[in-house]
Each structure stands twice: as structure tokens, then as C-alpha cells.
Amino acid sequence: MAPPRGVACGAAAERGWFLSARQGDDDEEEEAPPRGSGGSSFGFSVFNLMNAIMGSGVLGLSYAMAHAGVVGFSILLLIVASLASYSVFLLLSMCIQTGKFYLGT
């Protein structure tokens, strides 16, 4: 929808010409959208968080490869993979030593 004739875009935006015509009906109470269960589950939230982290990681990999080159990127990728593997090893060894495991209650 285009702004009215003779009105600059900035002035039209200030006037609110693009808002709905129901704006003048202040006496009517607006209807709230139907509500679902009130939120999402913990598992779905974890899935969304993992999706966001992995998505940004995939985008970052291409950026790092473009700036480091193929050989430099391969070396950096191996270093990061070995550090991640070692951190998982440390976490699992601590779980075994302390005997504390998450059983999901």
C-alpha cells in the first residue's frame, strides 16, 4: 500500500496511515489470540538452542576457512576437534569418579 498522494514517506509514517481503520474504536475491547499450552517443553527448548548453536557454527566454519585457507583451516579444525574430544573425556571421567549421573527425573 502506497502512502497518500502529496505526503512524504516520513510524514506518512508519523501519521500512521498504514495502521488499520479499527484504530478509532477505543470502546471495544480487543480480542486476545487463543493461547496454547503456555510454553514449550524442555526438550524442545534444548533442541532449539542446539539448532542455533550448530547453525552459527556452520556459518562460522566457512568464514574461518575463507580467511585461514584450506591447510590452516584443516589444522585449526583438528585442534578444536581434539580439544572438544578431550573435554568430553574429562566430563565422562568425572562422572565415573564421582558416581553422579543424570538420570532425567
Backbone as CSV, one residue per row, in Angstrom:
resi,resn,N_x,N_y,N_z,CA_x,CA_y,CA_z,C_x,C_y,C_z
1,MET,0.847,-1.174,0.000,0.000,0.000,0.000,0.887,1.230,0.000
2,ALA,0.657,2.126,-0.899,1.468,3.325,-1.047,0.926,4.431,-0.149
3,PRO,1.803,5.368,0.251,1.329,6.487,1.066,0.402,7.377,0.250
4,PRO,-0.457,8.135,0.917,-1.363,9.033,0.193,-0.584,10.048,-0.627
5,ARG,-1.214,10.523,-1.708,-0.558,11.496,-2.597,-0.256,12.782,-1.863
6,GLY,0.912,13.335,-2.181,1.288,14.609,-1.600,1.856,14.512,-0.196
7,VAL,1.995,13.312,0.329,2.518,13.136,1.675,3.864,12.435,1.570
8,ALA,4.871,13.007,2.169,6.193,12.382,2.154,6.160,11.108,2.992
9,CYS,7.064,10.199,2.699,7.072,8.917,3.408,7.280,9.093,4.903
10,GLY,8.163,10.019,5.311,8.416,10.234,6.729,7.188,10.763,7.442
11,ALA,6.492,11.718,6.817,5.293,12.286,7.432,4.169,11.261,7.460
12,ALA,4.093,10.425,6.422,3.047,9.410,6.394,3.257,8.377,7.487
13,ALA,4.516,8.049,7.740,4.798,7.082,8.791,4.470,7.663,10.157
14,GLU,4.691,8.971,10.336,4.372,9.588,11.606,2.867,9.655,11.828
15,ARG,2.118,9.840,10.767,0.661,9.902,10.900,0.047,8.529,11.128
16,GLY,0.753,7.484,10.724,0.232,6.141,10.917,-0.791,5.748,9.884
17,TRP,-0.611,6.168,8.632,-1.576,5.860,7.579,-1.656,4.366,7.303
18,PHE,-0.610,3.620,7.672,-0.570,2.196,7.368,-1.258,1.341,8.422
19,LEU,-1.683,1.953,9.530,-2.363,1.191,10.568,-3.797,0.903,10.156
20,SER,-4.403,-0.032,10.821,-5.749,-0.451,10.436,-6.781,0.629,10.748
21,ALA,-7.942,0.519,10.121,-9.015,1.501,10.306,-9.711,1.316,11.641
22,ARG,-9.497,0.193,12.314,-10.158,-0.069,13.593,-9.514,0.690,14.737
23,GLN,-8.521,1.495,14.443,-7.791,2.183,15.482,-8.674,3.153,16.265
24,GLY,-9.676,3.706,15.653,-10.532,4.681,16.318,-11.526,4.064,17.290
25,ASP,-11.726,2.766,17.265,-12.686,2.094,18.134,-12.040,1.792,19.486
26,ASP,-11.935,2.796,20.345,-11.310,2.597,21.648,-12.255,1.934,22.639
27,ASP,-13.570,2.019,22.399,-14.541,1.459,23.329,-14.546,-0.067,23.292
28,GLU,-14.253,-0.631,22.129,-14.259,-2.084,22.011,-12.993,-2.664,22.614
29,GLU,-13.169,-3.758,23.321,-12.004,-4.434,23.890,-11.438,-5.381,22.848
30,GLU,-10.142,-5.329,22.647,-9.534,-6.177,21.638,-9.516,-7.624,22.104
31,GLU,-9.679,-8.503,21.138,-9.727,-9.922,21.429,-8.303,-10.469,21.477
32,ALA,-7.972,-11.185,22.522,-6.642,-11.772,22.651,-6.568,-13.037,21.797
33,PRO,-5.406,-13.318,21.227,-5.277,-14.546,20.447,-5.390,-15.767,21.349
34,PRO,-5.863,-16.876,20.812,-6.006,-18.071,21.648,-4.649,-18.549,22.146
35,ARG,-4.629,-18.972,23.387,-3.376,-19.425,23.992,-3.300,-20.938,23.935
36,GLY,-2.097,-21.412,23.744,-1.859,-22.853,23.698,-1.599,-23.381,25.096
37,SER,-0.597,-24.201,25.209,-0.284,-24.822,26.485,0.482,-23.883,27.400
38,GLY,0.878,-22.703,26.900,1.566,-21.746,27.739,3.078,-21.797,27.589
39,GLY,3.581,-22.609,26.696,5.023,-22.676,26.511,5.410,-23.959,25.805
40,SER,6.695,-24.154,25.713,7.193,-25.364,25.069,7.879,-26.240,26.101
41,SER,8.129,-27.459,25.713,8.747,-28.392,26.636,10.235,-28.111,26.763
42,PHE,10.849,-28.698,27.765,12.284,-28.530,27.982,13.067,-29.121,26.815
43,GLY,12.643,-30.267,26.339,13.329,-30.913,25.227,13.296,-30.072,23.965
44,PHE,12.164,-29.454,23.697,12.047,-28.606,22.512,12.916,-27.362,22.644
45,SER,13.029,-26.828,23.847,13.892,-25.671,24.079,15.359,-26.042,23.872
46,VAL,15.755,-27.211,24.347,17.131,-27.667,24.148,17.397,-27.879,22.664
47,PHE,16.422,-28.444,21.958,16.574,-28.663,20.519,16.760,-27.337,19.787
48,ASN,15.979,-26.327,20.136,16.114,-25.012,19.501,17.463,-24.378,19.808
49,LEU,17.942,-24.520,21.042,19.240,-23.980,21.406,20.358,-24.671,20.630
50,MET,20.286,-26.000,20.518,21.297,-26.733,19.756,21.262,-26.336,18.290
51,ASN,20.078,-26.143,17.748,19.939,-25.702,16.358,20.619,-24.362,16.134
52,ALA,20.417,-23.431,17.045,21.012,-22.105,16.908,22.531,-22.170,17.009
53,ILE,23.037,-22.967,17.953,24.487,-23.071,18.133,25.129,-23.737,16.924
54,MET,24.535,-24.832,16.454,25.121,-25.529,15.302,24.997,-24.695,14.032
55,GLY,23.920,-23.953,13.885,23.759,-23.110,12.704,24.802,-22.022,12.637
56,SER,25.044,-21.377,13.771,26.076,-20.336,13.775,27.456,-20.952,13.619
57,GLY,27.654,-22.158,14.111,28.933,-22.841,13.938,29.207,-23.177,12.486
58,VAL,28.189,-23.625,11.774,28.357,-23.953,10.355,28.680,-22.698,9.554
59,LEU,28.019,-21.600,9.872,28.320,-20.345,9.181,29.719,-19.853,9.523
60,GLY,30.139,-20.048,10.757,31.472,-19.630,11.169,32.566,-20.461,10.531
61,LEU,32.297,-21.736,10.246,33.302,-22.588,9.609,33.680,-22.073,8.226
62,SER,32.703,-21.689,7.449,33.005,-21.183,6.112,33.773,-19.864,6.176
63,TYR,33.454,-19.030,7.141,34.170,-17.762,7.312,35.625,-18.027,7.704
64,ALA,35.827,-18.975,8.629,37.186,-19.294,9.067,37.991,-19.908,7.935
65,MET,37.363,-20.741,7.124,38.076,-21.360,6.014,38.454,-20.323,4.966
66,ALA,37.601,-19.355,4.747,37.889,-18.313,3.764,39.089,-17.470,4.185
67,HIS,39.254,-17.269,5.487,40.345,-16.418,5.956,41.612,-17.193,6.293
68,ALA,41.510,-18.467,6.656,42.689,-19.228,7.058,43.269,-20.054,5.918
69,GLY,42.498,-20.302,4.901,42.963,-21.178,3.828,42.649,-22.631,4.155
70,VAL,42.825,-23.492,3.182,42.451,-24.895,3.359,43.362,-25.586,4.367
71,VAL,44.661,-25.381,4.248,45.601,-26.065,5.146,45.468,-25.527,6.569
72,GLY,45.459,-24.217,6.714,45.322,-23.627,8.043,44.004,-23.996,8.698
73,PHE,42.934,-24.013,7.903,41.630,-24.381,8.436,41.619,-25.839,8.885
74,SER,42.250,-26.721,8.108,42.295,-28.139,8.477,43.049,-28.342,9.783
75,ILE,44.137,-27.623,9.954,44.904,-27.733,11.202,44.089,-27.201,12.373
76,LEU,43.458,-26.043,12.195,42.625,-25.484,13.264,41.449,-26.389,13.604
77,LEU,40.865,-27.002,12.583,39.728,-27.895,12.816,40.157,-29.121,13.607
78,LEU,41.313,-29.678,13.304,41.816,-30.829,14.058,42.134,-30.453,15.505
79,ILE,42.693,-29.265,15.719,42.991,-28.822,17.086,41.710,-28.651,17.890
80,VAL,40.712,-28.004,17.313,39.444,-27.789,18.019,38.728,-29.114,18.271
81,ALA,38.767,-30.029,17.304,38.133,-31.334,17.487,38.815,-32.131,18.591
82,SER,40.148,-32.063,18.655,40.852,-32.799,19.720,40.563,-32.180,21.085
83,LEU,40.477,-30.857,21.163,40.124,-30.217,22.437,38.705,-30.577,22.876
84,ALA,37.766,-30.619,21.939,36.394,-30.997,22.275,36.340,-32.453,22.740
85,SER,37.084,-33.315,22.069,37.123,-34.723,22.463,37.717,-34.882,23.858
86,TYR,38.777,-34.137,24.151,39.395,-34.212,25.471,38.460,-33.688,26.555
87,SER,37.694,-32.637,26.258,36.761,-32.111,27.262,35.641,-33.113,27.546
88,VAL,35.174,-33.825,26.523,34.162,-34.863,26.748,34.761,-35.997,27.572
89,PHE,36.017,-36.359,27.291,36.697,-37.393,28.078,36.785,-36.976,29.545
90,LEU,37.143,-35.713,29.815,37.225,-35.236,31.194,35.868,-35.265,31.887
91,LEU,34.819,-34.859,31.176,33.476,-34.888,31.766,33.051,-36.309,32.118
92,LEU,33.294,-37.238,31.213,32.909,-38.626,31.478,33.743,-39.245,32.594
93,SER,35.016,-38.924,32.648,35.835,-39.477,33.730,35.409,-38.911,35.080
94,MET,34.991,-37.658,35.119,34.497,-37.091,36.377,33.185,-37.742,36.799
95,CYS,32.343,-38.058,35.828,31.090,-38.750,36.150,31.371,-40.126,36.728
96,ILE,32.335,-40.804,36.156,32.662,-42.149,36.643,33.300,-42.068,38.027
97,GLN,34.188,-41.117,38.256,34.872,-40.998,39.544,33.930,-40.585,40.656
98,THR,33.017,-39.682,40.381,32.101,-39.220,41.430,30.878,-40.104,41.556
99,GLY,30.568,-40.881,40.527,29.401,-41.738,40.560,28.103,-40.978,40.398
100,LYS,28.150,-39.753,39.932,26.945,-38.951,39.754,26.594,-38.887,38.268
101,PHE,25.461,-39.438,37.945,24.971,-39.445,36.580,23.599,-38.779,36.561
102,TYR,23.292,-38.145,35.469,21.972,-37.542,35.309,21.030,-38.612,34.789
103,LEU,20.001,-38.916,35.557,19.059,-39.959,35.168,17.778,-39.397,34.597
104,GLY,17.625,-38.101,34.567,16.437,-37.477,33.975,15.180,-37.738,34.773
105,THR,14.938,-36.942,35.789,13.747,-37.125,36.618,12.574,-36.363,36.110
